[in-house]
Amino acid sequence: MRSPEDLTGSERRRLQREPDDDAEKAEMLVAELVDGRHTPEETNWFDVRSAGGDTKIEVKSTHREIGKEYPAEGRFRLWRSQLRSLIASRYAGETGSTWVAFVLFGDSGAPRVRRMHAQTVRDVVEETVGWGPSGHEEFDEQAKLPIESVFNQ
């Protein structure tokens, strides 16, 4: 996987022009870095597919600081069902691998990106913050993973 600093000038300009939504911008950035395709309409449990189609990546993003009225440190929200689907697809006879890419906005310079195997992310969640109720009817349990859990390992 390339780093954000490796993007060409035209790739950087395109990402700056589109879109306004940071989550979608993060997904497009990761697609560029892995020479893959941004496929949000394909399914709800991954956002990017490798050029060969066999690697699936769910993208999670946050800013160093979130909230204007009540500022707080950013965190990555993970849905247990998404992670379960990524892990299950890896063991359902499909080829390729499954990843979660974390994109951190708000540091000086280019966004920071870290990619971890889906199973590793599950282990980190279970060893640190655990799973809890989401408060959303359409989703099951969630975890709010602190930035340090991802970028200080």
C-alpha positions in Angstrom: 0.0 0.0 0.0 1.3 3.4 -0.9 1.4 6.3 1.6 -0.5 9.5 1.1 2.8 11.3 0.3 3.2 9.0 -2.7 0.1 10.3 -4.5 0.7 12.1 -7.7 -0.2 15.8 -8.1 -3.3 14.9 -10.2 -4.4 12.3 -7.6 -4.1 14.9 -4.8 -6.0 17.6 -6.8 -8.8 15.2 -7.5 -9.2 14.2 -3.9 -9.2 17.9 -2.9 -12.0 18.6 -5.4 -14.2 15.8 -4.4 -16.1 15.1 -2.2 -17.0 17.3 0.8 -17.8 14.3 3.0 -14.6 13.3 4.9 -15.8 9.7 5.2 -16.1 9.4 1.4 -12.9 11.3 0.9 -11.1 8.7 3.2 -12.6 5.8 1.2 -11.4 7.4 -2.1 -8.0 8.0 -0.6 -7.6 4.4 0.4 -8.8 3.2 -3.0 -6.0 5.3 -4.6 -3.4 4.0 -2.2 -4.1 0.4 -2.9 -4.8 0.9 -6.7 -8.3 -0.4 -6.0 -11.9 0.6 -6.6 -14.2 2.7 -4.4 -17.3 0.4 -4.2 -19.7 1.9 -1.6 -22.8 0.7 -3.5 -21.7 -2.9 -3.6 -22.3 -3.8 0.1 -22.5 -2.2 3.5 -19.6 -4.1 5.0 -16.7 -2.8 2.9 -15.9 0.3 0.9 -12.9 -0.6 -1.3 -12.0 -3.6 -3.4 -8.5 -4.3 -4.7 -7.9 -4.0 -8.5 -8.0 -7.8 -8.7 -11.2 -7.8 -6.7 -10.1 -10.4 -4.1 -9.1 -8.0 -1.3 -11.9 -6.1 0.6 -11.2 -3.1 2.8 -13.6 -1.3 5.2 -12.5 2.3 5.7 -12.9 4.2 9.0 -11.9 7.8 9.5 -11.9 10.5 12.1 -10.3 13.9 12.9 -7.8 14.4 15.7 -10.5 16.6 17.4 -14.3 16.3 16.8 -17.3 18.4 17.8 -17.4 22.2 17.9 -19.8 22.8 20.8 -18.3 20.0 23.0 -14.8 19.3 21.6 -13.5 15.8 22.1 -10.7 13.6 20.8 -11.6 11.7 17.7 -12.2 8.0 17.7 -13.0 5.3 15.1 -16.5 3.9 15.2 -16.6 0.2 14.3 -19.7 -1.9 13.9 -19.4 -5.5 15.1 -21.6 -6.8 12.2 -19.3 -5.2 9.6 -16.2 -6.7 11.2 -17.9 -10.1 11.5 -18.7 -10.0 7.8 -15.2 -9.1 6.8 -13.8 -12.0 8.9 -16.4 -14.5 7.8 -15.7 -13.7 4.1 -12.1 -14.6 4.6 -13.0 -18.0 5.9 -15.9 -18.7 3.6 -13.6 -20.0 0.8 -13.0 -16.7 -0.8 -9.5 -15.8 -1.9 -7.8 -12.6 -0.9 -7.8 -10.9 2.5 -9.8 -8.5 4.5 -8.6 -5.3 6.1 -9.7 -2.2 7.9 -8.0 1.0 6.9 -8.0 3.8 9.4 -7.6 7.4 8.1 -6.7 10.2 10.6 -7.4 13.7 9.5 -6.2 16.8 11.4 -2.5 16.1 11.8 -0.3 18.6 10.0 0.3 17.5 6.4 -1.3 14.6 4.7 -3.8 12.3 6.4 -2.3 9.4 8.3 -3.4 5.9 7.1 -3.0 2.6 8.8 -4.2 -0.7 7.5 -4.9 -3.7 9.8 -6.2 -7.2 9.2 -9.9 -7.5 10.3 -9.1 -10.2 12.8 -6.4 -7.9 14.4 -8.9 -5.1 14.7 -11.4 -7.4 16.4 -8.7 -8.5 18.9 -7.7 -4.8 19.6 -11.3 -3.9 20.2 -11.8 -6.9 22.6 -8.6 -6.2 24.4 -9.2 -2.4 24.9 -12.7 -0.9 24.7 -15.0 -3.9 24.1 -18.3 -3.9 22.3 -21.4 -2.0 23.5 -24.9 -1.0 22.4 -25.0 1.3 19.4 -28.2 3.2 20.0 -29.1 2.6 16.3 -31.9 0.2 15.3 -30.3 -0.7 12.0 -26.9 -1.6 13.6 -25.8 -4.0 16.3 -23.0 -3.4 18.7 -20.4 -0.8 18.2 -16.9 0.1 19.5 -15.4 3.5 19.6 -11.7 2.9 19.2 -9.4 5.6 20.4 -6.8 7.0 18.0 -3.9 5.7 20.1 -5.2 2.1 19.8 -4.6 2.3 16.1 -1.7 4.6 15.6 0.5 3.9 18.6 0.9 0.1 18.1 
